[in-house]
Amino acid sequence: MTEVPTLIPLSTRPKQTLTHPLSVAPMMDRTDRHFRYFMRQMTRRTLLYTEMVTVGAILHGDRTRLLGFSPEENR
């Protein structure tokens, strides 16, 4: 017979503080520099990721658009 784990009610668990109340996952064609700037305006504690870019796109594409960022994104 297997032992069933004991569940701890939420009210008795230790409180955890969120260091990043909003976290945005990378989304293709969505989490570009303009989106990150917009999200940073909502809260400075947002954990932001950029979309994933292939090496080929960086070598042969528009590097400024793909790799560019503004200082306001990192406040």
BARO-725515 format. One record per residue: residue number from 1; residue in one letter; chain; y, z, x of N, C-alpha, C in turn. Coordinates in pm, whole numbers, plus 50000, padded with zeros to 5 digits. Each point is the difference from the previous one (the first is absolute). Example, Ala and Ser with C-alpha at 12.3 -4.5 7.8 and 13.67 -1.06 7.14 Angstrom:
BEGIN
@nr->1 | rest->A | kette->A | n_v->49431 | n_w->50780 | n_u->51319 | ca_v->50119 | ca_w->50000 | ca_u->49911 | c_v->50120 | c_w->50000 | c_u->50090
@nr->2 | rest->S | kette->A | n_v->50105 | n_w->49928 | n_u->49965 | ca_v->50119 | ca_w->50006 | ca_u->50082 | c_v->50109 | c_w->50073 | c_u->49923
// end
This chain:
BEGIN
@nr->1 | rest->M | kette->A | n_v->49882 | n_w->50000 | n_u->50084 | ca_v->50118 | ca_w->50000 | ca_u->49916 | c_v->50124 | c_w->50000 | c_u->50089
@nr->2 | rest->T | kette->A | n_v->50097 | n_w->49914 | n_u->49969 | ca_v->50122 | ca_w->49993 | ca_u->50082 | c_v->50104 | c_w->50097 | c_u->49947
@nr->3 | rest->E | kette->A | n_v->50077 | n_w->50050 | n_u->50092 | ca_v->50104 | ca_w->50095 | ca_u->49964 | c_v->50126 | c_w->49926 | c_u->49956
@nr->4 | rest->V | kette->A | n_v->50057 | n_w->50042 | n_u->49890 | ca_v->50121 | ca_w->49939 | ca_u->49946 | c_v->50120 | c_w->50069 | c_u->50064
@nr->5 | rest->P | kette->A | n_v->50095 | n_w->49921 | n_u->50059 | ca_v->50116 | ca_w->50065 | ca_u->50063 | c_v->50088 | c_w->50069 | c_u->49896
@nr->6 | rest->T | kette->A | n_v->50057 | n_w->50111 | n_u->50041 | ca_v->50090 | ca_w->50075 | ca_u->49913 | c_v->50137 | c_w->49933 | c_u->50001
@nr->7 | rest->L | kette->A | n_v->50053 | n_w->49977 | n_u->49883 | ca_v->50133 | ca_w->49940 | ca_u->49988 | c_v->50106 | c_w->50110 | c_u->49999
@nr->8 | rest->I | kette->A | n_v->50108 | n_w->49977 | n_u->50072 | ca_v->50109 | ca_w->50097 | ca_u->50005 | c_v->50109 | c_w->49951 | c_u->49905
@nr->9 | rest->P | kette->A | n_v->50041 | n_w->50082 | n_u->49904 | ca_v->50106 | ca_w->49957 | ca_u->49908 | c_v->50129 | c_w->49969 | c_u->50075
@nr->10 | rest->L | kette->A | n_v->50074 | n_w->49899 | n_u->49952 | ca_v->50125 | ca_w->49961 | ca_u->50066 | c_v->50099 | c_w->50114 | c_u->50013
@nr->11 | rest->S | kette->A | n_v->50003 | n_w->50088 | n_u->49902 | ca_v->50098 | ca_w->50109 | ca_u->50002 | c_v->49975 | c_w->50099 | c_u->50113
@nr->12 | rest->T | kette->A | n_v->49877 | n_w->50005 | n_u->50055 | ca_v->49970 | ca_w->50095 | ca_u->50108 | c_v->49999 | c_w->49936 | c_u->50138
@nr->13 | rest->R | kette->A | n_v->50016 | n_w->49869 | n_u->50005 | ca_v->50004 | ca_w->49932 | ca_u->50130 | c_v->50133 | c_w->50028 | c_u->50069
@nr->14 | rest->P | kette->A | n_v->49999 | n_w->50002 | n_u->50134 | ca_v->50127 | ca_w->50021 | ca_u->50070 | c_v->50096 | c_w->49883 | c_u->49975
@nr->15 | rest->K | kette->A | n_v->50127 | n_w->50032 | n_u->49987 | ca_v->50101 | ca_w->49898 | ca_u->49976 | c_v->50020 | c_w->49916 | c_u->50126
@nr->16 | rest->Q | kette->A | n_v->50014 | n_w->49870 | n_u->49980 | ca_v->50025 | ca_w->49910 | ca_u->50111 | c_v->50136 | c_w->49935 | c_u->49979
@nr->17 | rest->T | kette->A | n_v->50075 | n_w->49989 | n_u->50106 | ca_v->50129 | ca_w->49934 | ca_u->49990 | c_v->49984 | c_w->49855 | c_u->50042
@nr->18 | rest->L | kette->A | n_v->50064 | n_w->49913 | n_u->49929 | ca_v->49994 | ca_w->49858 | ca_u->50033 | c_v->50110 | c_w->49965 | c_u->50098
@nr->19 | rest->T | kette->A | n_v->49961 | n_w->49944 | n_u->50112 | ca_v->50102 | ca_w->49957 | ca_u->50096 | c_v->50056 | c_w->49864 | c_u->49962
@nr->20 | rest->H | kette->A | n_v->49920 | n_w->49922 | n_u->49929 | ca_v->50043 | ca_w->49868 | ca_u->49953 | c_v->49968 | c_w->49989 | c_u->49851
@nr->21 | rest->P | kette->A | n_v->50097 | n_w->50031 | n_u->49913 | ca_v->49973 | ca_w->49998 | ca_u->49857 | c_v->49968 | c_w->49862 | c_u->49946
@nr->22 | rest->L | kette->A | n_v->50038 | n_w->49896 | n_u->50073 | ca_v->49974 | ca_w->49863 | ca_u->49957 | c_v->49946 | c_w->49922 | c_u->50119
@nr->23 | rest->S | kette->A | n_v->49884 | n_w->49939 | n_u->49981 | ca_v->49939 | ca_w->49921 | ca_u->50105 | c_v->49971 | c_w->49862 | c_u->49944
@nr->24 | rest->V | kette->A | n_v->50042 | n_w->49896 | n_u->50072 | ca_v->49985 | ca_w->49863 | ca_u->49953 | c_v->49905 | c_w->49926 | c_u->50094
@nr->25 | rest->A | kette->A | n_v->49891 | n_w->49950 | n_u->49944 | ca_v->49900 | ca_w->49927 | ca_u->50078 | c_v->50050 | c_w->49859 | c_u->50031
@nr->26 | rest->P | kette->A | n_v->49946 | n_w->49940 | n_u->50106 | ca_v->50042 | ca_w->49863 | ca_u->50033 | c_v->49952 | c_w->49901 | c_u->49894
@nr->27 | rest->M | kette->A | n_v->50090 | n_w->49914 | n_u->49955 | ca_v->49967 | ca_w->49899 | ca_u->49899 | c_v->50053 | c_w->49866 | c_u->50049
@nr->28 | rest->M | kette->A | n_v->49914 | n_w->49900 | n_u->50004 | ca_v->50039 | ca_w->49868 | ca_u->50048 | c_v->50114 | c_w->49943 | c_u->49914
@nr->29 | rest->D | kette->A | n_v->50101 | n_w->49949 | n_u->50067 | ca_v->50119 | ca_w->49940 | ca_u->49936 | c_v->50079 | c_w->50099 | c_u->49915
@nr->30 | rest->R | kette->A | n_v->49979 | n_w->50129 | n_u->50016 | ca_v->50076 | ca_w->50099 | ca_u->49923 | c_v->50071 | c_w->50100 | c_u->50090
@nr->31 | rest->T | kette->A | n_v->49931 | n_w->50056 | n_u->50097 | ca_v->50060 | ca_w->50106 | ca_u->50081 | c_v->50074 | c_w->49940 | c_u->50119
@nr->32 | rest->D | kette->A | n_v->50094 | n_w->49914 | n_u->49971 | ca_v->50083 | ca_w->49941 | ca_u->50105 | c_v->50119 | c_w->50091 | c_u->50028
@nr->33 | rest->R | kette->A | n_v->50088 | n_w->49957 | n_u->50086 | ca_v->50112 | ca_w->50085 | ca_u->50041 | c_v->50091 | c_w->50036 | c_u->49885
@nr->34 | rest->H | kette->A | n_v->50017 | n_w->49913 | n_u->49902 | ca_v->50088 | ca_w->50028 | ca_u->49886 | c_v->49937 | c_w->50107 | c_u->49910
@nr->35 | rest->F | kette->A | n_v->49870 | n_w->49991 | n_u->49980 | ca_v->49930 | ca_w->50100 | ca_u->49920 | c_v->50005 | c_w->50136 | c_u->50068
@nr->36 | rest->R | kette->A | n_v->49976 | n_w->50002 | n_u->50131 | ca_v->50004 | ca_w->50127 | ca_u->50074 | c_v->50139 | c_w->50062 | c_u->49994
@nr->37 | rest->Y | kette->A | n_v->50104 | n_w->49918 | n_u->50010 | ca_v->50136 | ca_w->50051 | ca_u->49990 | c_v->50024 | c_w->50061 | c_u->49862
@nr->38 | rest->F | kette->A | n_v->49955 | n_w->49931 | n_u->49896 | ca_v->50014 | ca_w->50050 | ca_u->49863 | c_v->49927 | c_w->50133 | c_u->49982
@nr->39 | rest->M | kette->A | n_v->49878 | n_w->50010 | n_u->50050 | ca_v->49924 | ca_w->50123 | ca_u->49987 | c_v->50064 | c_w->50114 | c_u->50079
@nr->40 | rest->R | kette->A | n_v->50057 | n_w->49969 | n_u->50115 | ca_v->50066 | ca_w->50103 | ca_u->50081 | c_v->50123 | c_w->50057 | c_u->49928
@nr->41 | rest->Q | kette->A | n_v->50062 | n_w->49919 | n_u->49914 | ca_v->50114 | ca_w->50049 | ca_u->49923 | c_v->49956 | c_w->50102 | c_u->49895
@nr->42 | rest->M | kette->A | n_v->49876 | n_w->49990 | n_u->49954 | ca_v->49949 | ca_w->50097 | ca_u->49901 | c_v->49983 | c_w->50138 | c_u->50062
@nr->43 | rest->T | kette->A | n_v->49936 | n_w->50004 | n_u->50115 | ca_v->49982 | ca_w->50126 | ca_u->50072 | c_v->49978 | c_w->49970 | c_u->50147
@nr->44 | rest->R | kette->A | n_v->50061 | n_w->50082 | n_u->50084 | ca_v->49984 | ca_w->49981 | ca_u->50144 | c_v->49862 | c_w->50044 | c_u->50046
@nr->45 | rest->R | kette->A | n_v->49929 | n_w->50075 | n_u->49917 | ca_v->49868 | ca_w->50051 | ca_u->50039 | c_v->49886 | c_w->49909 | c_u->49956
@nr->46 | rest->T | kette->A | n_v->50031 | n_w->49878 | n_u->49960 | ca_v->49897 | ca_w->49905 | ca_u->49961 | c_v->49922 | c_w->49957 | c_u->50124
@nr->47 | rest->L | kette->A | n_v->49867 | n_w->49997 | n_u->49989 | ca_v->49916 | ca_w->49948 | ca_u->50107 | c_v->49977 | c_w->49853 | c_u->49971
@nr->48 | rest->L | kette->A | n_v->50059 | n_w->49914 | n_u->50083 | ca_v->49997 | ca_w->49857 | ca_u->49975 | c_v->49913 | c_w->49926 | c_u->50100
@nr->49 | rest->Y | kette->A | n_v->49930 | n_w->49901 | n_u->49951 | ca_v->49922 | ca_w->49911 | ca_u->50084 | c_v->50050 | c_w->49859 | c_u->49978
@nr->50 | rest->T | kette->A | n_v->49986 | n_w->49918 | n_u->50098 | ca_v->50035 | ca_w->49860 | ca_u->49985 | c_v->49873 | c_w->49919 | c_u->49975
@nr->51 | rest->E | kette->A | n_v->50017 | n_w->49881 | n_u->49950 | ca_v->49883 | ca_w->49916 | ca_u->49977 | c_v->49937 | c_w->49960 | c_u->50133
@nr->52 | rest->M | kette->A | n_v->49873 | n_w->49968 | n_u->49998 | ca_v->49930 | ca_w->49958 | ca_u->50120 | c_v->50030 | c_w->49853 | c_u->50028
@nr->53 | rest->V | kette->A | n_v->50025 | n_w->49969 | n_u->50125 | ca_v->50037 | ca_w->49864 | ca_u->50039 | c_v->49904 | c_w->49954 | c_u->50110
@nr->54 | rest->T | kette->A | n_v->49952 | n_w->49878 | n_u->49990 | ca_v->49908 | ca_w->49949 | ca_u->50102 | c_v->50077 | c_w->49957 | c_u->50125
@nr->55 | rest->V | kette->A | n_v->49930 | n_w->49996 | n_u->50111 | ca_v->50060 | ca_w->49958 | ca_u->50126 | c_v->50047 | c_w->49855 | c_u->49989
@nr->56 | rest->G | kette->A | n_v->49921 | n_w->49916 | n_u->49935 | ca_v->50039 | ca_w->49860 | ca_u->49984 | c_v->50131 | c_w->49985 | c_u->49925
@nr->57 | rest->A | kette->A | n_v->50021 | n_w->50083 | n_u->49898 | ca_v->50125 | ca_w->49993 | ca_u->49925 | c_v->50118 | c_w->50041 | c_u->50088
@nr->58 | rest->I | kette->A | n_v->49981 | n_w->50098 | n_u->50085 | ca_v->50109 | ca_w->50043 | ca_u->50089 | c_v->50029 | c_w->49894 | c_u->50105
@nr->59 | rest->L | kette->A | n_v->49896 | n_w->49941 | n_u->50058 | ca_v->50018 | ca_w->49899 | ca_u->50104 | c_v->50060 | c_w->49870 | c_u->49948
@nr->60 | rest->H | kette->A | n_v->49960 | n_w->49960 | n_u->49879 | ca_v->50040 | ca_w->49869 | ca_u->49951 | c_v->50092 | c_w->50005 | c_u->49878
@nr->61 | rest->G | kette->A | n_v->50031 | n_w->50118 | n_u->49952 | ca_v->50081 | ca_w->50013 | ca_u->49878 | c_v->50141 | c_w->50051 | c_u->50029
@nr->62 | rest->D | kette->A | n_v->50062 | n_w->50049 | n_u->49898 | ca_v->50136 | ca_w->50052 | ca_u->50007 | c_v->49995 | c_w->50146 | c_u->50047
@nr->63 | rest->R | kette->A | n_v->50014 | n_w->50022 | n_u->50129 | ca_v->49989 | ca_w->50135 | ca_u->50057 | c_v->50104 | c_w->50096 | c_u->49945
@nr->64 | rest->T | kette->A | n_v->50122 | n_w->49951 | n_u->49979 | ca_v->50106 | ca_w->50087 | ca_u->49949 | c_v->49963 | c_w->50054 | c_u->49863
@nr->65 | rest->R | kette->A | n_v->49948 | n_w->49916 | n_u->49915 | ca_v->49961 | ca_w->50044 | ca_u->49865 | c_v->49878 | c_w->50093 | c_u->50005
@nr->66 | rest->L | kette->A | n_v->49905 | n_w->49969 | n_u->50087 | ca_v->49876 | ca_w->50077 | ca_u->50006 | c_v->50015 | c_w->50135 | c_u->50071
@nr->67 | rest->L | kette->A | n_v->50081 | n_w->50004 | n_u->50105 | ca_v->50010 | ca_w->50122 | ca_u->50081 | c_v->50133 | c_w->50073 | c_u->49988
@nr->68 | rest->G | kette->A | n_v->50095 | n_w->49939 | n_u->49931 | ca_v->50133 | ca_w->50060 | ca_u->49990 | c_v->50002 | c_w->50127 | c_u->49918
@nr->69 | rest->F | kette->A | n_v->50091 | n_w->50088 | n_u->50034 | ca_v->50022 | ca_w->50122 | ca_u->49922 | c_v->50143 | c_w->50044 | c_u->50022
@nr->70 | rest->S | kette->A | n_v->50049 | n_w->50084 | n_u->49913 | ca_v->50135 | ca_w->50052 | ca_u->50014 | c_v->49991 | c_w->50149 | c_u->50034
@nr->71 | rest->P | kette->A | n_v->50098 | n_w->50055 | n_u->50071 | ca_v->49996 | ca_w->50141 | ca_u->50036 | c_v->49993 | c_w->50092 | c_u->49877
@nr->72 | rest->E | kette->A | n_v->50050 | n_w->49957 | n_u->49886 | ca_v->49997 | ca_w->50082 | ca_u->49878 | c_v->49857 | c_w->50029 | c_u->49954
@nr->73 | rest->E | kette->A | n_v->49905 | n_w->49915 | n_u->50040 | ca_v->49861 | ca_w->50022 | ca_u->49961 | c_v->49941 | c_w->50122 | c_u->50067
@nr->74 | rest->N | kette->A | n_v->50053 | n_w->50041 | n_u->50112 | ca_v->49942 | ca_w->50109 | ca_u->50080 | c_v->50081 | c_w->50128 | c_u->49994
@nr->75 | rest->R | kette->A | n_v->50080 | n_w->50016 | n_u->49899 | ca_v->50080 | ca_w->50124 | ca_u->49991 | c_v->49916 | c_w->50119 | c_u->49972
// end
